[in-house]
Amino acid sequence: MLRTLLMSLGLIVGVAGPAAAADKVDLKVSIIFASKKPGPVDPALARIRGTLEKSFGGFQSFKELAKHKIELPLKKTRQIKLPNDQTAGFTYEGQAKDQEKIRIAIPKSKVDVGLRVQRRKVFYQAGLRYNDGILILALYLR
């Protein structure tokens, strides 16, 4: 009987563990300015330089303009101000298999996209015009 009780408790704890972990995620957002004009790559971007240059091959210089750490509770939206006087909203929509569902909305630019991403991998949302280039949001989910 004790063995059955312990096994049942183990199953309950095993089921409750992942659900509790999915109640929120931590999102790191780096706002990057990319230009087609020749120039340096900001040393602050050293860890992602290779993927930036590969993903955005038409651009020659990259500068980190701002960095944010955001806690995203399930189904709640958190916003950050962008350098182009727009606001980006991030919503954690839960899990789908081994991926997390994140929604990014930038209403003034008519951006509203749902993404499925893996934790601990950098992903990008880009294309907003800014000065003589674009803004790139480098996102990392923990």
N, C-alpha and C positions, 0 to 999 in steps of 0.2 A: 504494500500500500504506500509506504513512504517513497519507494522507488517510482511508482506511478505519479505521485504528487510532485516529486522533483522533476520528472520528465515533463509533466504538464507545465510546471513553472518555467522550465527552460524554453519550452515552445512559446509561452506568452512573452517572456523577456526577449526572445529572438525575434518575434514579430513586432514588438513595441520598439525595439532598438532602431531599425531603419526608419520607421515612421516618424519617430521623434527627430531624427537627424534631418529629415526632409521638411521640417517645419520652417526652415529658413536656409538661406545660402548667403555667403559673403562674396561680393562682387568687387573686383578692382577694375577701375576704368582709367585709362590713360588717354587724354585728348591730344592728338598729334596733328600738327600742320604739315602737309606734304606739298611740295612745290616742284614744278618741272624745271625751274631754274637751277643751275648748278649750285651746289652748296654742301655743307657738311651734314652728317647724321649726328644728331644730339647724342653725346655720351650716355645720357640717362636711358637711352634706348638700346644700349649695347646687347642686352639679353635677347631682344627680338629683332635686331637689325637684319639678320638673314631672312627671316620670314617677311619682314616689311619690304625689303628690296625685291624679293621674289614675287610677293603678292601684288606689289604696286610698282612694277618695273618701269612704267612711264614717268615715274617721279624720281628726282635726283637729290632732293634734300628733305630731311625729316626733323622736326623740332617738337619736343614735348611741351605743350602749353599748360597743362594742368593734370593733376592726379587725384583720384577720389577712391575712398574705400567705403562701400555701401553695404549695410546689412539689409537683405531683402526677406522680410517675412512672407510666408505663403499668401498669395493673392493680394498683397499690398504693393502699391506703386511708390517708388522713391524717385525724386527728380534731382537733376543737376543742371546747372546753368552752363551753356556752351558759349565759346568766345564770339559767336556770330549773333548774340542776343536771342538765341532760341533756348528752349528747354527740352532736355531728353528725359523721358520717363522709363524706368525699368521695373518690370513686374515679374516675380517668380511665380510660375503657374504650376509647379509640381514636377513630378518625375514621370518619365516614360521609359520603361525598361532600365537601361543603364545610363540614360541621359536625363538632363535637367531641361525643363521648358522655361525659356525666358522670352518675354515680350519687350520690344524696344519701340517706343513711340516718340516721334518728334513732330507734333501736330502742324506747326507752321510750314514744314517741308513735306507734309503729307506722307510721312514715314510711319508705318505701323506694321511691324514684322514680328512674327513668332519664330523663334529658333529653338532647335534641340541641340544641346551642346554637352560635351563631357566636361566634368570637373578637371581642374588642373591642366587645362590646355588653353592657349591663347586663341581667341577668335576675333574677327574684325567686323565692324560695320562702318562703311565709308561712303563718301560721295557728296557730302554737303559742301557746296562751294564756300570758300573763305579766302578773301584777298585774291592772290593770283594762283591759288591752288585749291586743295580740298582739306576737309577735316576727316581724320580717321579716328574711330573709337576702338582702341585695343582693349579687349575685355578678357578677364581671367576670373573664373568661378572657383571658389573654394568651398 
